[in-house]
Amino acid sequence: MNWPNIFDLLNREMASGIVASSSARLVLAALLGGIIGLERELKHRPAGLRTNMFICFGAALFTILSDGLSVKYLGDHTRISAQIIPGIGFIGAGSILHTRGLTSGLTTASTLFVVASVGMASGGGLYLTAIFATVLVLIALFSLGQLELTFNLKMLLTTYEVTGTSVEEITQEVNRILEPRHRMMQNILSGSTGQHVRLQFDVNGCNREQKELLRDLKTSAVLETVTSLGPVELE
């Protein structure tokens, strides 16, 4: 191992400005991916801070390598970076699940896809494009979900817990309330405390329908207590 030659090689690489440019692109990619990942982490999504940061960082690094190696070995500048898209598609497919009769993880998968594109933009030196895309993604993640709830555009699978004297009596009363809405109880769980019976179930409906259902359940003379446990977080 010839240490003088190694140091000379490192000094020439540092002097060329390539390291400084690449480092700035990688740091920006990590920051932008981390910002998007933080929003996902705050909402307790499977793909959170580290996942989005690594994907954005990795996409930027592959983009830099795709260009750098093609110059050195006279290859296609887009050969490596072109494989990022199917690779992210494979990861995104793994985040899509089918649970409780509904498909979840679509927003997570699409976010990973966009985060990879932000990393590619950063790795390609398109700093303003990467930042602008990140801002748009954050606006969509923070604002559009709330607008969907406000205007009753999104169907929610909400969990309720009610108590009564028996499972049969509770089930019959809840079905009576749900019948005019053409809804059915899903994922029913029951348990006895010795004093009363607890029944948990899910109901599908928009935000307005869920509020009306909660009101009708609370006004029932058969049900002792009624609690909304919130929506099942499906994307």
Secondary structure, 3 states (H helix, E strand, C coil): CCHHHHHHHHHHHHHCCHHHHHHHHHHHHHHHHHHHHHHHHHCCCCCCHHHHHHHHHHHHHHHHHHHHHHHHHCCCCCCCHHHHHHHHHHHHHHCCEEECCEEECHHHHHHHHHHHHHHHHHHCCCHHHHHHHHHHHHHHHHHHHHHHHHCCCCCEEEEEEEEECCHHHHHHHHHHHHHHHCCCCEEEEEEECCCCEEEEEEEEECHHHHHHHHHHHHCCCCCCEEEEEEECCCC
